């Protein structure tokens, strides 16, 4: 199936339903005392290295992984892996 146009016709009604796409570059756990000390310019270290792929979620379900790219002056994601089943 071609990802752009080849889908069952009975799904036509769903093709314009908006979904939320979220990209997670990492996360961390901080105690409240550290959160309260954050200021402009503070740096928060995340749990992923810069070489690791980022996670793409569709409606809070892990869907794919990819790498961060720059497209003109904006961030983009190059998908490197689509997961076999949505988790």
N, C-alpha and C positions, 0 to 999 in steps of 0.2 A: 504494500500500500504506500502510495506517495503521501507524505505527511501533510501536504498542502491541500490537495483536492480530492484524494481518493478516500472517502469515508462512506459508510452506508447512508443511503438517502433518508432513512428514518431518523438519523441524527441531525438533520438540517435544522430542526427546531432548537437544538442545543448549541449550535455553532456560534451564536451571538451572546450567549450567557457569559457575563463577566466572571472571571476567576482572579484570585489574588495570587500573584507570583512574588515570592520573597526569596532573597538571597542572603544566606548567613555566612559571614566570613570568619566567624569564631564567636566564642563566648567566654565568660569567666564568672567566678563566684567571688564576691567581695563582702566583707563584713560591713555593716551599716556605718561604722566609724570611718571607714575608708571612703564610702560613698559621700558622706557629709563633708569630707575634705576636698572633694573634686572642685576644680576651678577651671576657668578658661585656660587652655594650654596644658591641662593635665593629660597624661598619657596612660592609657589602660592597656595592659598586656593581655592578649587573648590566648586561648588554648591551642591555636593552630599556628604552624609555621607558614611563612609566606609561600613556600613551595607546594603546600597541600591544596587540593581542590576545594572550592567553595560548594556549599550545598544549596540546591534550588528546591524550594517547596512550592507546591500548588495547593492552595487552601490548607495550609499547615501540614501537608503530607509530603514526605521526601520523594522527589520525582527524578532528579538528575544531579549530576555534579559537573563542575566546569572550572575554568580559570578566568580570572579577571583580566580584561583587556581595556585599552583606551580607544574609544571611537570618537574622533575629533576631540572635543573637550569634555566628553562624558565617559563615565564608566560603562562597560558592557560585560557580558559573560559569554565566553565561548564554551558551548556544551561539549564535554569530553566523554560523558557516560550517561546513558539513560537507563535507569534501574528497571529490572525485569518486572517487578511488581511494586506498586505504590505502597510505601510503608506507612 
